[in-house]
Amino acid sequence: MTELSVLVGGRAGDGISNAGAMIAQLFNHMGYFVYMYTDYPSLIRGGHNYALVRAADRPVGACNNHVDYLVALNQETVALHLPQCPDCTVVANEDMVKSLPRGQAVPVNAILKEEAAPPITGNSAMIGAFAKAAGIPWEIVEKVFHRHMQKAADENLRVAKRAYTLVQTFRPIPLLSGPARSLLSGNEAIGLGLAAGGLDTYIAYPMTPSSTLLHFLAGNAEQLGIRVIHPENEIAVILMGLGSAIAGAKTAVGTSGGGFCLMTEGLSFAGMAEIPIVIVVSQRTGPSTGLPTYTGQADLRLVLHAGQGEFPRLVAAPADPGEVYLWSTAALRLAWKYQIPAFILVDKTLSEGSYSVDPDRLPDLQISEPALWDGQGTYRRYLDAPKGGISPLAFTGRKNATVKINSYAHDEDGITTEEAALVAKMADKRARKGEELREELNRLPCISTGGKKDAPVALLCWGSVGNACGEVATDLDLRVIRPVVLSPFPDRQFADACAGVERLIAVEENATGQLVSLVKEYGRNLDDTILKYDGRPFSPEELKRRVQEVLTL
Amino acid sequence: MTRNLITPVQNTWCPGCGNFSIQHTLKDILTDMEKEGRSLDDVVLVSGIGCHAKIADYLNINTVYTLHGRTIPVATGLKLANPDLTVICCAGDGDAYAEGLDHLIFAAKRNIDLTMIVHNNRVYGLTTGQYTPTSPLGFKGKSTPSGTAEYPFNPLELMLASGATYIARGYTRKMSQLGQLIRQGIAHKGFAFIDVLQICASFFNMTEYYQSHVYDLAGHDTRDFGKACTRAREWDYNLDAPIALGTFYEQVLPTFDERLPVWHHILQDERMNRVRDLFEAAK
C-alpha cells in the first residue's frame, strides 16, 4: 500500500486552499487517488489555515494526522505542525519562517525579485520547492500548472522552476500507473449532478459550507444553461424556488442548518401543494451559528422532520462526490416524478473536500420523467390518480389549463376545503406518493455496504463518515453498512445488509446518535456508539483506535 | 372561448367587505383582457393568507394560494421561470407590511415585473381584529387592548424610497378609479405597487372617515419623484389629513429579468457534453 500526506499551512488569505489544490493535482497526475481537507477558521485574513492532501494507490476520502511533507508558509505552521510529524520532510518560506529546526528554506522574496514576479506568485515557489523535495518530475509540474493555474501559468512556472532548482530531493514519491482523475469537491459534484438531472434554476443565499455550490453554479451558469439567483434571505430562496417550479423550471436551493430553519415553512408548503424542489443542506457544527467552517452530522433529524404536518420527502446523504453526483441527479428527477421536496444532505467535510472521481464509472440511476398532463378535458392540479396518487403535472401558463396551487387543505381542483372526508382523502393521496417512492427506491442502491461484507461486526454510519469507516473496516476486517437514503427509510435493504451481523457499532459526528435512534424505529438496536462532535471529521487513525477500544470491551 | 371567471365556491367575506370591490374590479379587467384577445392562461394571481386571499378560490384563473407574507418571492419565481406570465399579487397589509416586508422592499428594489395589490384594511380580519403596520397610533385591538404604542408607517413613502417604479393608492368605494389604477399597474413594465384602502366591515370600519377625506390627485406630475414624496407624505396613515388617490409616481426602468444575464436554455444532450467538459477540466 502506497500512501502519503502533505500539509500546507499559512495565514488565512495566503491562498492555502489553492496551493493545496495544486499539490493534489500533482499527485493526481502521478496516478494517485487524492483527498484534500481544508481547515480554516471563519475569518478572511490572519488566522491559521491549512490544507491536508492525502494521496494513495486506492480511493481515499479522509485524512490522517500523520504528515510526510510539511509546506510551511509561516512560522505558525512550523510551530503547530512540526512537533506532530517528527519524520516529515519540510520546505518553508524563508521570509516568513525565521526559526526552522530542520528542513529546507526557500528564499521566496529573492526568487520573486529575480523573476520580477508579483507577490501572488509566491506560492508557486513553494509548490516548486515541494515538488523537487518530493522528487516529482518537472514535466508533471509543468502540465499541472498549464492545466490548473487560472492566470499567468508561464510566469508562475518560472517562479516554481527557480525554487525547484534550489531544493534537494529528500524523499522521492513513486510514480503510479493510474490515469489522472477528476478532482471534485462535494459541492461541485452536486452542481454537476443537478445539471445532469436537468436543473434550470439554482437559488441560494450564501452560507458556509453551502456557498461554494452557489459560486460554482453562478460561475458556470452560462456554460450549463442554469439561471442562478441570490435573493434577500432563505425564506425568499425557497419560495422563489417554489414559484419557479410551479412555472415549470426544475429548481434547487441550497443552504446550511440556520438558513434551512428559515426554509421550513416553505418546505411544508411544498409538501402540501405538491411542488417539486431540491433542497441541498450542508451541515456545519451547531447549534445556532456554531462553528461555521467546521463539520458535523447533527441535522439529520432536523431534515427528516422539518416542516409542520406530514408529507413524503426524499432524503439522500451520499458519502463522496461520485455518489453525490448520482444522487443529485436522482434527487432532482425523483422530486419531479413524485412532486415532493427532495434533500441532498451533506456536510462541510464533503462539501469542501476534494476527492478523486472517475466520471466514466458513474452509472445512471435511470429514473423516468414526470407524468405530464395530456391536455385532455379539464385540468385538475391535484387529481387523485390511481397510480400512487401522482397527479399529472401542468405548469402555470400551460394552454387550456387552469392551475390552482394551494397551501390550504384543498380538493382535487386546488380549491380550499375543510370537509373532513376530503381532507383525509387528500392526505392519503399525498402519503401514497411516499409509498410509491419507497417502492421505486427498492430497486436503487439505497444502502451501501463495504469492508468485509460477511463480517459479523459492522460499522453503521451515514454520509461523509463512510470514508473513514471504509478504511477502518478494511483494516480490521469489519463490515460497513451505510444508508444513503434516509427517507423513506430503506428498511428492507437495511435488513438485508444487516443479515449475519452480531455486533453493530454506530459511528456518527453528532452527540446523540441520530441514525442510532432512526434504525431503532425499524427494530434494530445498536450495540455500541462512537460519536464525535468537536467539528473535526474522524481521521481513520482516530476512528480505528476508538473502534478497537470498543471491540476490547 | 370565454370562461366563467367566478368559481362556484361559496363566498365567505362579510357583507360590505372591501374585498368584493377588488374581486369585481379584477374580474372586469380579466374580462376585458379576454375580449382584447389575451389568453388568461398566461395570467396568474398569487395570494397571501388572510381574508383577501380567498380571492384565489373565488376567481377561476391560475392561482397560487401561498403563505402569509410570501406572495412576492413566489410571484418572482413564477415570472423568472416564465416571463410571458402576467403576474398579479393580492396581499393583505399584514402580509405585505408585516410578515413579508423584506420581500416587498426587495421587489421594489429589483423592479421585478409584477403588480402588487395590497388590500389595506389596516387591521387583521381573519384572526379577528389585531393591529397591523398601518393601524393608527393607539389602535385598540385584541392584542393591544390599551392601544398600540407605535406609529403606523407610510407604505407609499416606503415604496418611493425602495425604488418601486409605479406607485398608486386606490379606494374600494371608488371602483372605476381603482380599476384604472390596477389596469395601469398591470400595463406597467416593472414593479407596480397599489395600496388599496378598504374598510373592514367587522373590525375597522373607516367608511365615513375615508368618504370625507379622500380626493383625486389631479394635475400631479407622476414623473416628479420629489413631488411624489410630498404628496405621499400629506397623509401619514395616522393624523387627520386629506387622502390623495391616484398614481403618485411612475418611471420606466429596466426590470429585474431584463437586467439578469440572458438565460440560454441548453438541450440536455448538449448540457451533458458540458458536464463532461467540467469533469475533464477537473483532471
Chai-1 contact restraints between the chains, C-beta under 6 A:
chainA,res_idxA,chainB,res_idxB,connection_type,confidence,min_distance_angstrom,max_distance_angstrom,comment,restraint_id
A,A180,B,K283,contact,1.0,0.0,6.0,A-B,restraint_1
A,S182,B,F279,contact,1.0,0.0,6.0,A-B,restraint_2
A,S182,B,A282,contact,1.0,0.0,6.0,A-B,restraint_3
A,S182,B,K283,contact,1.0,0.0,6.0,A-B,restraint_4
A,L183,B,A282,contact,1.0,0.0,6.0,A-B,restraint_5
A,L184,B,A282,contact,1.0,0.0,6.0,A-B,restraint_6
A,L192,B,V275,contact,1.0,0.0,6.0,A-B,restraint_7
A,A195,B,V275,contact,1.0,0.0,6.0,A-B,restraint_8
A,A196,B,V275,contact,1.0,0.0,6.0,A-B,restraint_9
A,G198,B,Q268,contact,1.0,0.0,6.0,A-B,restraint_10
A,Q223,B,R274,contact,1.0,0.0,6.0,A-B,restraint_11
A,L224,B,R274,contact,1.0,0.0,6.0,A-B,restraint_12
A,G225,B,H264,contact,1.0,0.0,6.0,A-B,restraint_13
A,G225,B,H265,contact,1.0,0.0,6.0,A-B,restraint_14
A,G225,B,I266,contact,1.0,0.0,6.0,A-B,restraint_15
A,G225,B,R271,contact,1.0,0.0,6.0,A-B,restraint_16
A,R227,B,W263,contact,1.0,0.0,6.0,A-B,restraint_17
A,E232,B,D102,contact,1.0,0.0,6.0,A-B,restraint_18
A,E232,B,F106,contact,1.0,0.0,6.0,A-B,restraint_19
A,A236,B,P73,contact,1.0,0.0,6.0,A-B,restraint_20
A,A236,B,H103,contact,1.0,0.0,6.0,A-B,restraint_21
A,L239,B,R70,contact,1.0,0.0,6.0,A-B,restraint_22
A,L239,B,P73,contact,1.0,0.0,6.0,A-B,restraint_23
A,L239,B,V74,contact,1.0,0.0,6.0,A-B,restraint_24
A,M240,B,P73,contact,1.0,0.0,6.0,A-B,restraint_25
A,M240,B,T76,contact,1.0,0.0,6.0,A-B,restraint_26
A,M240,B,G77,contact,1.0,0.0,6.0,A-B,restraint_27
A,G243,B,V74,contact,1.0,0.0,6.0,A-B,restraint_28
A,G243,B,G77,contact,1.0,0.0,6.0,A-B,restraint_29
A,G243,B,L78,contact,1.0,0.0,6.0,A-B,restraint_30
A,S244,B,G77,contact,1.0,0.0,6.0,A-B,restraint_31
A,S244,B,A81,contact,1.0,0.0,6.0,A-B,restraint_32
A,A247,B,L78,contact,1.0,0.0,6.0,A-B,restraint_33
A,A247,B,A81,contact,1.0,0.0,6.0,A-B,restraint_34
A,A247,B,N82,contact,1.0,0.0,6.0,A-B,restraint_35
A,A249,B,A81,contact,1.0,0.0,6.0,A-B,restraint_36
A,E265,B,L67,contact,1.0,0.0,6.0,A-B,restraint_37
A,F269,B,L67,contact,1.0,0.0,6.0,A-B,restraint_38
A,P359,B,F279,contact,1.0,0.0,6.0,A-B,restraint_39
A,T396,B,V44,contact,1.0,0.0,6.0,A-B,restraint_40
A,T396,B,N62,contact,1.0,0.0,6.0,A-B,restraint_41
A,G397,B,D42,contact,1.0,0.0,6.0,A-B,restraint_42
A,G397,B,N82,contact,1.0,0.0,6.0,A-B,restraint_43
A,G397,B,L85,contact,1.0,0.0,6.0,A-B,restraint_44
A,K399,B,D41,contact,1.0,0.0,6.0,A-B,restraint_45
A,T402,B,N62,contact,1.0,0.0,6.0,A-B,restraint_46
A,V403,B,N62,contact,1.0,0.0,6.0,A-B,restraint_47
A,K404,B,T63,contact,1.0,0.0,6.0,A-B,restraint_48
A,I405,B,V64,contact,1.0,0.0,6.0,A-B,restraint_49
A,N406,B,Y65,contact,1.0,0.0,6.0,A-B,restraint_50
A,S407,B,Y65,contact,1.0,0.0,6.0,A-B,restraint_51
A,S407,B,L67,contact,1.0,0.0,6.0,A-B,restraint_52
A,I415,B,V9,contact,1.0,0.0,6.0,A-B,restraint_53
A,I415,B,D57,contact,1.0,0.0,6.0,A-B,restraint_54
A,T416,B,D57,contact,1.0,0.0,6.0,A-B,restraint_55
